[in-house]
Amino acid sequence: MMVKVEKNMKFFFLLLITLILPTATFAYQSNTDELILDIFLTNDMHGGIDRIGATFMNPAFPPSLGGGASMATYVNYIRQLSDDVKRANLLVDTGDFFMGRPIGTLTEGEAIVEFMNLIGYDLLVLGNHEYDLGEEKLINLLKLANFPVLAANAIRKGTEDIVDYSQPYIIIEKMGIKIGIVGVITSDAALMSFAQHIEGIEFLSEKDVLEYYVNYLRNEEKVDILIAAIHAGVPFDPHSAFQSRYATPEREQPPRVWGYDAMDLAHLIPGIDVILAGHIHVGMNRPWFDPINHTLVVQGYANLSNILHLILKIDPETKTISGFDTPAENSVLLTLFEDRFILDPEFDRLISQRKAEAEHGMDDVIGTAGVFLSRASVDAQNAMGNFICEAMKNAVGADFAFLNLGGVRAEIPMGNVTYRQIFNAMPFDNNIVTMLIDGRTLRRIIETRVASTRQGLLIAGGAVTYSRRRNDFDRVTRLKINGEPWEPDKIYRVATTDFLMSGNAGLTILTTIPETQIIYHETSLRDAMADYFRQNSPVMYRIDDRWLRDDRSEQFDYLIDINMSD
């Protein structure tokens, strides 16, 4: 009886999917000339294979996204159209695949690799967050993968050897077409990872390495189509970014601090047909085309809220790309609404079981929020950030605490609060660190984060006013610690995270603090937030006067004539 029901359900799913899937996907089934390559791309999944409400669309009544189970329904249906003679497919992920949501983080990636094995990924490119738990754990995790892992520019320091759990490229033959795929991780991984987690690894220039392998695959391997799968993204506004960088050929480029992004690589390296991008969490409905090299660049949204489907058309005579199509009207992106893409039963069972194991106890109430703890910011301040810094300061008895603006990932609405909400706001395993530093060093940290166009810090225990009309490293006009005027020679107890202590978010100054002045607490910031709710509910933080930009402000006397530029 059960077998009959399951067969009937499968028939129902297939019938339903033919009614609700976009029609563009079928446009070339009967064409006798062109070959079709369906490319499915996920990027920056951050463990997001489980079902979730799309609060970014409607916070009060979020539509339900089906995650990996909805993705499986779509991908497996389109695969049924492939005959490997005139139509074939590829499924690619361009990194940051498991750290983020509880099912990914708390299983240390195992649940995500299980999913990727089951759905049949063709390859994975390493992302910077793959190193969040350290290289040893990453190596053990990737041993479970049934697909190749690419990162051509991740090498052992002092050698030319690529790390042994990845490879630079793969060559796949489909429909008589020889397809070369090069994988590259952003070199910014060196600036965005804990130093001890990437000890012994060097991330070479994306441009230099990709240029080498493009030439090699074109000239030595004689590939017909060349794809670069990279954990580096397209700027938020690609048209404006391109104009500012490349519209004037003689324009002098500023010194490069960060690595090359997908737009740079498409423009600077000829010979790439398609770039599958990631790292930047903003999807593009239409591909970006470099106007010189005609390289096509695509990028999806993060957290598996969508599946990117690029339908490449290939001329069988020249074995070159002749065009592309989209599965939806004018878009390569499909939002994975579960009422549109019915959950695949097998994947739903796997994911639900793993989620239940990982999230046991996460929905227990730990306290209450008396106000909406929002991420909506006024300059470098928001209610959610104020709460987090206060929790960090309280946990270790610090005078002052600070956090980078990008460290806050979700809001907490007014009402009962669960550990799940804490996890969503702080999904990464950052521990609290205390340093004993003099006032000059503390002020320089603050000045560093308001220099040039930088936006500042989230703080607790202090009051900062600064003016952008003043010179860099002399912009702070008011600075109080615990209600008292700042003193340059006083020793302050300052709390932050181990992530920032590694020099991330532009705070390389923190790497110069002597180890004798640093206390490494065995307290995660996430647990400090949860404990604060348990001890201080209802929590009621709002935007206040702790961080102000006032370009007309005059500098207080106690800040004048103290050189902060050294």
C-alpha positions as CSV (number, residue, x, y, z in Angstrom):
1,M,0.0,0.0,0.0
2,M,2.8,2.4,0.9
3,V,4.6,1.7,-2.4
4,K,1.5,2.5,-4.3
5,V,1.0,5.8,-2.4
6,E,4.6,6.8,-3.0
7,K,4.3,6.0,-6.8
8,N,1.1,8.1,-6.9
9,M,2.8,10.9,-5.1
10,K,5.7,10.9,-7.5
11,F,3.4,11.0,-10.4
12,F,1.5,13.9,-8.8
13,F,4.8,15.8,-8.2
14,L,5.8,15.4,-11.9
15,L,2.4,16.5,-13.1
16,L,2.4,19.5,-10.8
17,I,6.0,20.5,-11.7
18,T,5.2,20.6,-15.4
19,L,2.4,23.1,-14.6
20,I,4.4,25.4,-12.3
21,L,7.9,25.4,-13.6
22,P,8.8,28.3,-16.0
23,T,8.4,27.3,-19.7
24,A,11.7,28.8,-20.9
25,T,13.5,25.7,-19.6
26,F,12.0,23.6,-22.3
27,A,12.6,26.0,-25.2
28,Y,15.4,24.1,-26.9
29,Q,14.3,20.4,-26.5
30,S,13.3,20.1,-30.2
31,N,16.0,22.2,-31.7
32,T,18.2,19.9,-33.9
33,D,21.1,22.3,-34.2
34,E,22.2,23.7,-30.8
35,L,23.4,21.8,-27.8
36,I,22.2,22.8,-24.4
37,L,24.3,22.8,-21.2
38,D,22.2,23.5,-18.0
39,I,24.5,25.0,-15.4
40,F,23.1,25.1,-11.8
41,L,25.0,27.3,-9.4
42,T,24.8,27.7,-5.6
43,N,27.0,30.1,-3.8
44,D,27.4,31.1,-0.1
45,M,24.9,28.4,1.1
46,H,26.2,28.9,4.6
47,G,24.4,25.7,5.6
48,G,21.1,26.9,4.3
49,I,19.7,23.5,3.1
50,D,16.7,23.5,5.5
51,R,13.3,25.1,5.2
52,I,13.1,28.7,6.4
53,G,10.7,31.7,6.3
54,A,11.8,34.4,3.9
55,T,11.7,37.2,6.5
56,F,13.7,39.4,4.1
57,M,10.6,39.5,1.9
58,N,7.9,39.9,4.6
59,P,9.0,39.9,8.3
60,A,5.4,39.5,9.6
61,F,4.2,36.8,7.2
62,P,7.3,35.3,5.5
63,P,6.7,33.0,2.6
64,S,8.3,29.5,3.1
65,L,11.5,28.6,1.3
66,G,12.1,24.9,0.7
67,G,15.9,25.0,0.7
68,G,17.6,21.8,-0.4
69,A,14.4,19.7,-0.8
70,S,12.9,22.3,-3.2
71,M,16.2,22.6,-5.0
72,A,16.3,18.8,-5.5
73,T,12.8,18.9,-7.0
74,Y,13.8,21.5,-9.6
75,V,17.3,20.2,-10.4
76,N,16.3,16.6,-10.7
77,Y,13.4,17.5,-13.0
78,I,15.5,19.5,-15.4
79,R,18.0,16.6,-15.4
80,Q,15.3,14.4,-16.8
81,L,15.5,16.5,-19.9
82,S,19.2,15.6,-20.4
83,D,20.2,12.9,-22.8
84,D,24.0,13.6,-22.7
85,V,23.8,13.8,-26.5
86,K,22.1,17.2,-27.1
87,R,21.5,18.3,-23.6
88,A,23.6,17.9,-20.4
89,N,24.0,19.6,-17.0
90,L,26.5,20.7,-14.4
91,L,25.9,21.4,-10.7
92,V,28.5,23.7,-9.0
93,D,29.0,25.4,-5.7
94,T,31.4,28.3,-5.4
95,G,32.1,28.2,-1.7
96,D,31.1,29.2,1.9
97,F,28.9,26.1,1.8
98,F,28.4,25.0,5.4
99,M,29.1,27.6,8.2
100,G,26.1,29.7,9.1
101,R,22.9,28.0,9.8
102,P,22.7,25.5,12.8
103,I,22.4,22.4,10.5
104,G,25.7,23.3,8.9
105,T,27.6,24.8,11.8
106,L,26.6,22.3,14.5
107,T,27.2,19.2,12.4
108,E,30.5,20.8,11.3
109,G,29.4,20.6,7.7
110,E,28.6,16.8,7.6
111,A,24.9,17.4,6.9
112,I,25.7,19.7,4.1
113,V,28.2,17.3,2.4
114,E,25.6,14.5,2.8
115,F,23.1,16.7,0.9
116,M,25.6,17.6,-1.8
117,N,26.6,14.0,-2.3
118,L,22.9,12.9,-2.6
119,I,22.0,15.6,-5.1
120,G,25.1,15.0,-7.1
121,Y,27.3,18.1,-7.2
122,D,29.9,18.1,-9.9
123,L,32.4,20.2,-7.9
124,L,32.9,22.6,-5.0
125,V,35.2,25.6,-4.9
126,L,36.7,26.5,-1.5
127,G,35.4,29.6,0.2
128,N,37.0,31.6,3.1
129,H,34.5,30.4,5.7
130,E,35.5,26.8,5.0
131,Y,38.4,27.5,7.3
132,D,36.3,28.8,10.2
133,L,36.8,25.6,12.2
134,G,40.4,25.1,11.2
135,E,42.2,23.3,8.4
136,E,42.3,19.9,10.1
137,K,38.5,19.8,10.5
138,L,38.1,20.9,6.9
139,I,40.3,18.2,5.7
140,N,38.3,15.5,7.6
141,L,35.1,17.0,6.3
142,L,36.1,16.9,2.6
143,K,37.1,13.3,2.9
144,L,33.3,12.6,3.0
145,A,32.8,14.4,-0.4
146,N,32.0,12.4,-3.5
147,F,32.9,15.4,-5.8
148,P,36.2,17.2,-6.6
149,V,37.2,20.3,-4.6
150,L,38.9,23.1,-6.5
151,A,41.2,25.9,-5.3
152,A,44.1,26.5,-7.7
153,N,45.6,29.3,-5.7
154,A,45.6,27.8,-2.2
155,I,49.2,26.5,-1.7
156,R,51.5,25.4,1.1
157,K,53.7,28.3,2.2
158,G,57.2,28.1,0.9
159,T,56.2,25.7,-1.9
160,E,54.4,25.6,-5.2
161,D,52.2,22.7,-4.0
162,I,48.4,23.1,-4.0
163,V,46.9,22.0,-0.7
164,D,46.3,18.2,-1.1
165,Y,42.6,18.3,-0.4
166,S,41.9,20.4,-3.5
167,Q,43.0,20.5,-7.2
168,P,43.3,23.4,-9.7
169,Y,40.9,22.3,-12.4
170,I,38.8,19.5,-13.9
171,I,38.0,18.6,-17.5
172,I,34.6,17.2,-18.2
173,E,33.4,16.0,-21.6
174,K,29.7,16.3,-22.3
175,M,27.9,16.0,-25.6
176,G,31.3,15.8,-27.3
177,I,32.3,19.1,-25.9
178,K,35.5,19.4,-23.8
179,I,34.8,21.7,-20.8
180,G,37.6,22.9,-18.6
181,I,36.7,24.3,-15.1
182,V,39.2,26.2,-13.0
183,G,38.5,26.9,-9.3
184,V,39.9,29.8,-7.4
185,I,39.3,31.1,-3.8
186,T,39.5,34.8,-3.0
187,S,43.0,35.8,-1.8
188,D,41.1,37.8,0.8
189,A,40.8,34.6,2.7
190,A,44.1,35.5,4.2
191,L,42.6,38.7,5.6
192,M,39.3,37.1,6.7
193,S,40.3,34.0,8.6
194,F,41.8,33.2,12.0
195,A,45.6,33.2,11.6
196,Q,45.9,29.8,13.3
197,H,43.3,28.3,11.0
198,I,45.2,29.0,7.9
199,E,48.7,28.7,9.2
200,G,50.9,27.2,6.5
201,I,48.6,28.2,3.7
202,E,49.2,31.0,1.2
203,F,46.4,32.3,-1.1
204,L,48.1,33.5,-4.3
205,S,46.8,36.2,-6.6
206,E,43.5,35.2,-8.2
207,K,44.5,37.0,-11.4
208,D,48.0,35.4,-11.8
209,V,46.8,31.9,-11.0
210,L,43.7,32.0,-13.1
211,E,45.6,33.5,-16.1
212,Y,48.1,30.7,-15.9
213,Y,45.5,27.9,-16.0
214,V,43.4,29.6,-18.6
215,N,46.4,29.6,-20.9
216,Y,47.3,26.1,-20.0
217,L,43.8,24.7,-20.6
218,R,43.3,26.6,-23.9
219,N,46.7,25.8,-25.3
220,E,47.7,22.4,-23.8
221,E,44.5,20.7,-23.0
222,K,42.6,22.2,-26.0
223,V,39.4,22.7,-24.1
224,D,36.4,23.9,-26.1
225,I,34.7,25.8,-23.3
226,L,36.4,27.3,-20.3
227,I,34.6,28.1,-17.1
228,A,36.1,29.8,-14.0
229,A,34.3,28.9,-10.8
230,I,35.5,31.4,-8.2
231,H,34.8,32.4,-4.6
232,A,35.0,36.1,-5.5
233,G,32.0,38.2,-6.4
234,V,30.6,41.0,-8.6
235,P,30.3,44.5,-7.0
236,F,26.8,45.5,-5.9
237,D,26.5,48.0,-8.8
238,P,28.6,46.4,-11.6
239,H,27.9,49.1,-14.1
240,S,29.1,51.9,-11.9
241,A,32.0,49.8,-10.6
242,F,33.2,49.1,-14.2
243,Q,32.9,52.7,-15.2
244,S,35.0,53.8,-12.2
245,R,37.7,51.2,-12.8
246,Y,38.0,50.7,-16.6
247,A,36.0,53.2,-18.6
248,T,39.1,55.4,-19.1
249,P,42.0,53.2,-20.2
250,E,44.6,55.5,-18.9
251,R,42.9,55.8,-15.5
252,E,45.4,55.0,-12.7
253,Q,44.2,52.2,-10.5
254,P,44.5,52.8,-6.7
255,P,46.9,50.5,-4.8
256,R,45.2,47.1,-4.4
257,V,44.5,46.1,-0.8
258,W,41.9,43.4,-1.4
259,G,42.0,40.7,-4.0
260,Y,40.6,40.7,-7.5
261,D,36.8,40.3,-7.8
262,A,34.9,38.5,-10.6
263,M,34.5,41.7,-12.6
264,D,38.2,42.3,-12.6
265,L,39.0,38.8,-13.6
266,A,36.5,38.9,-16.5
267,H,38.0,42.1,-17.8
268,L,41.7,41.4,-17.3
269,I,41.9,37.8,-18.4
270,P,40.8,36.9,-22.0
271,G,39.8,33.3,-22.8
272,I,37.2,32.7,-20.1
273,D,33.7,31.9,-21.4
274,V,31.8,31.9,-18.2
275,I,32.6,32.9,-14.6
276,L,30.5,31.3,-11.8
277,A,30.9,33.8,-9.0
278,G,30.3,33.9,-5.2
279,H,31.4,35.5,-2.0
280,I,29.2,38.6,-2.5
281,H,25.7,37.7,-1.3
282,V,23.8,39.7,-3.9
283,G,22.4,37.8,-6.9
284,M,22.1,39.2,-10.4
285,N,19.0,38.4,-12.5
286,R,20.9,38.9,-15.7
287,P,24.6,37.9,-16.3
288,W,27.2,40.6,-16.4
289,F,29.1,40.7,-19.7
290,D,32.6,42.2,-19.9
291,P,32.5,44.5,-22.9
292,I,36.0,43.6,-24.1
293,N,36.4,39.9,-23.5
294,H,32.6,39.1,-23.6
295,T,33.0,36.8,-20.6
296,L,29.6,36.0,-19.0
297,V,29.5,36.3,-15.2
298,V,26.7,35.0,-13.0
299,Q,26.1,35.1,-9.3
300,G,23.3,34.0,-7.0
301,Y,22.0,35.1,-3.6
302,A,23.2,33.5,-0.4
303,N,21.7,30.9,2.0
304,L,20.1,28.8,-0.8
305,S,17.2,31.2,-1.0
306,N,17.4,30.6,-4.8
307,I,18.9,28.3,-7.4
308,L,20.8,29.9,-10.3
309,H,20.1,28.2,-13.6
310,L,22.0,29.3,-16.7
311,I,21.0,27.6,-19.9
312,L,24.0,27.8,-22.3
313,K,23.5,27.3,-26.0
314,I,26.5,25.7,-27.8
315,D,27.2,25.5,-31.5
316,P,28.0,21.8,-32.3
317,E,30.2,22.7,-35.3
318,T,32.4,25.4,-33.7
319,K,32.0,24.0,-30.2
320,T,31.6,27.5,-28.8
321,I,28.9,29.3,-26.9
322,S,26.3,30.7,-29.2
323,G,24.0,32.3,-26.6
324,F,22.1,31.6,-23.4
325,D,18.6,31.4,-22.1
326,T,17.0,31.9,-18.7
327,P,14.6,29.6,-16.8
328,A,12.4,32.5,-15.7
329,E,11.4,35.6,-17.6
330,N,14.6,37.7,-17.9
331,S,16.3,36.0,-14.9
332,V,18.7,33.2,-14.2
333,L,17.5,33.1,-10.6
334,L,14.6,31.1,-9.2
335,T,13.5,31.7,-5.6
336,L,12.9,28.4,-4.0
337,F,9.3,28.9,-2.7
338,E,8.2,25.6,-1.4
339,D,4.6,26.1,-2.6
340,R,6.1,26.4,-6.1
341,F,8.8,23.8,-5.9
342,I,7.3,21.0,-3.9
343,L,9.7,19.4,-1.4
344,D,11.4,16.2,-2.6
345,P,10.3,13.6,0.0
346,E,13.7,11.9,0.2
347,F,15.6,15.1,0.6
348,D,13.1,16.5,3.0
349,R,13.4,13.4,5.3
350,L,17.2,13.6,5.3
351,I,17.4,17.3,6.0
352,S,14.6,17.3,8.6
353,Q,16.3,14.5,10.5
354,R,19.7,16.2,10.5
355,K,18.1,19.5,11.4
356,A,16.3,18.0,14.4
357,E,19.5,16.4,15.7
358,A,21.5,19.6,15.3
359,E,18.9,22.0,16.7
360,H,17.7,20.1,19.8
361,G,16.7,22.6,22.5
362,M,17.3,25.7,20.2
363,D,13.6,26.7,20.5
364,D,13.5,26.9,24.3
365,V,12.8,30.4,25.5
366,I,15.8,32.0,27.3
367,G,14.5,35.5,27.9
368,T,12.6,38.4,26.4
369,A,13.3,41.5,24.3
370,G,11.4,44.5,25.5
371,V,12.0,46.3,22.2
372,F,12.7,45.3,18.6
373,L,16.5,44.8,18.4
374,S,17.0,46.0,14.9
375,R,20.0,46.2,12.6
376,A,18.8,49.5,11.1
377,S,21.7,51.8,11.6
378,V,22.3,55.4,12.3
379,D,25.9,55.9,11.3
380,A,27.8,53.0,13.0
381,Q,25.2,52.2,15.5
382,N,22.1,50.0,15.8
383,A,20.1,48.5,18.6
384,M,21.1,44.9,17.9
385,G,24.8,45.8,17.9
386,N,24.5,47.9,21.0
387,F,23.0,44.8,22.8
388,I,25.7,42.5,21.6
389,C,28.5,44.8,22.7
390,E,26.9,45.3,26.1
391,A,26.6,41.5,26.5
392,M,30.3,41.1,25.5
393,K,31.4,43.8,27.9
394,N,29.2,42.4,30.7
395,A,30.5,38.8,30.2
396,V,34.1,39.7,31.0
397,G,33.8,42.8,33.1
398,A,35.4,45.1,30.5
399,D,35.6,48.8,30.4
400,F,34.9,49.0,26.7
401,A,33.8,46.5,24.0
402,F,33.7,46.8,20.2
403,L,32.6,44.7,17.2
404,N,32.7,45.1,13.5
405,L,29.5,46.2,11.7
406,G,29.4,43.0,9.6
407,G,29.5,40.8,12.7
408,V,25.7,41.1,13.2
409,R,23.7,38.8,10.9
410,A,20.1,39.0,12.2
411,E,17.6,40.9,14.3
412,I,15.6,39.9,17.3
413,P,11.9,41.0,17.4
414,M,10.2,42.1,20.6
415,G,8.9,39.2,22.7
416,N,10.2,35.8,23.8
417,V,13.7,35.0,22.6
418,T,15.1,31.6,21.9
419,Y,18.6,30.3,21.4
420,R,17.9,29.9,17.7
421,Q,17.4,33.7,17.4
422,I,20.8,34.2,19.1
423,F,22.4,31.7,16.8
424,N,20.9,33.5,13.7
425,A,22.3,36.8,14.9
426,M,25.7,35.4,15.6
427,P,26.2,32.2,13.5
428,F,30.0,32.1,13.6
429,D,32.0,30.6,16.5
430,N,33.7,33.8,17.8
431,N,35.1,33.8,21.3
432,I,35.6,36.9,23.5
433,V,39.1,38.2,24.0
434,T,40.1,40.9,26.5
435,M,43.2,43.1,26.0
436,L,44.8,45.5,28.5
437,I,45.8,48.5,26.5
438,D,46.5,52.2,27.2
439,G,44.2,55.0,26.1
440,R,46.4,55.9,23.1
441,T,46.0,52.4,21.7
442,L,42.3,52.4,22.2
443,R,41.8,55.7,20.5
444,R,44.0,54.6,17.6
445,I,41.7,51.5,17.1
446,I,38.7,53.9,16.9
447,E,40.5,56.3,14.7
448,T,41.5,53.5,12.3
449,R,37.8,52.6,11.9
450,V,36.8,56.2,11.0
451,A,39.7,56.9,8.7
452,S,39.1,57.4,5.0
453,T,35.6,56.1,4.2
454,R,35.4,53.4,6.9
455,Q,32.2,53.4,8.8
456,G,33.1,52.8,12.4
457,L,32.5,50.3,15.1
458,L,29.7,48.9,17.3
459,I,30.6,49.8,20.9
460,A,29.6,49.6,24.5
461,G,31.1,51.3,27.6
462,G,32.0,54.5,25.7
463,A,30.8,57.6,23.9
464,V,32.4,58.6,20.6
465,T,31.9,61.7,18.4
466,Y,33.9,62.2,15.3
467,S,34.1,64.6,12.4
468,R,34.9,63.6,8.8
469,R,36.0,67.2,8.1
470,R,39.1,66.5,10.2
471,N,42.2,64.7,9.1
472,D,42.5,60.9,9.4
473,F,43.7,59.7,12.8
474,D,42.5,63.0,14.3
475,R,38.8,62.7,13.7
476,V,37.6,61.8,17.2
477,T,36.3,65.0,18.9
478,R,34.7,63.4,22.0
479,L,35.8,60.2,23.7
480,K,34.5,59.0,27.1
481,I,35.0,55.6,28.7
482,N,32.5,54.6,31.4
483,G,31.3,58.2,31.5
484,E,34.7,59.6,32.2
485,P,36.9,61.6,29.8
486,W,39.4,59.4,28.0
487,E,43.0,59.4,29.4
488,P,45.9,58.6,27.0
489,D,48.0,56.8,29.7
490,K,45.3,55.0,31.5
491,I,45.1,51.2,31.1
492,Y,41.7,50.0,29.9
493,R,40.2,46.6,29.8
494,V,38.8,46.2,26.3
495,A,36.8,43.3,24.9
496,T,36.4,42.2,21.4
497,T,36.3,38.9,19.4
498,D,39.1,36.5,18.4
499,F,38.1,37.1,14.8
500,L,39.0,40.8,15.1
501,M,42.1,40.1,17.2
502,S,43.4,38.2,14.1
503,G,43.5,41.6,12.3
504,N,40.3,41.2,10.3
505,A,38.0,44.1,9.3
506,G,41.0,46.3,8.7
507,L,42.1,46.1,12.3
508,T,45.6,44.9,11.7
509,I,46.7,47.1,14.6
510,L,45.3,44.4,16.9
511,T,47.9,42.0,15.8
512,T,50.6,44.2,17.3
513,I,49.2,43.9,20.9
514,P,51.7,41.9,22.9
515,E,50.5,38.5,24.0
516,T,51.2,39.4,27.6
517,Q,48.4,41.9,27.4
518,I,45.8,39.6,26.0
519,I,43.3,37.3,27.8
520,Y,41.7,34.5,25.7
521,H,38.4,33.6,27.4
522,E,36.7,30.3,26.9
523,T,33.5,32.2,26.3
524,S,31.7,32.4,23.0
525,L,30.1,35.6,22.1
526,R,26.9,33.7,21.2
527,D,26.8,32.2,24.7
528,A,27.4,35.6,26.3
529,M,24.4,37.0,24.4
530,A,22.2,34.1,25.6
531,D,23.4,34.5,29.2
532,Y,22.6,38.2,29.1
533,F,19.1,37.5,28.1
534,R,18.8,34.9,30.9
535,Q,20.0,37.4,33.5
536,N,18.7,40.8,32.2
537,S,15.3,40.3,30.5
538,P,13.6,42.2,29.3
539,V,16.5,43.5,27.2
540,M,15.8,47.0,25.9
541,Y,18.6,48.6,23.9
542,R,18.0,51.5,21.5
543,I,20.1,53.8,19.5
544,D,21.6,56.5,21.8
545,D,24.5,58.9,21.9
546,R,27.3,56.4,22.2
547,W,28.4,56.8,18.6
548,L,27.8,60.1,16.7
549,R,29.1,61.7,13.6
550,D,29.1,65.5,13.8
551,D,31.2,67.2,11.1
552,R,30.8,70.5,12.9
553,S,32.0,69.3,16.3
554,E,35.1,70.8,17.9
555,Q,37.6,68.6,19.6
556,F,37.6,68.5,23.4
557,D,40.7,69.8,25.1
558,Y,41.8,66.4,26.4
559,L,42.1,65.1,22.8
560,I,44.1,68.0,21.4
561,D,47.7,67.8,20.5
562,I,48.0,64.1,21.0
563,N,49.6,62.5,17.9
564,M,47.7,59.3,16.9
565,S,49.3,58.8,13.4
566,D,52.2,56.6,14.6
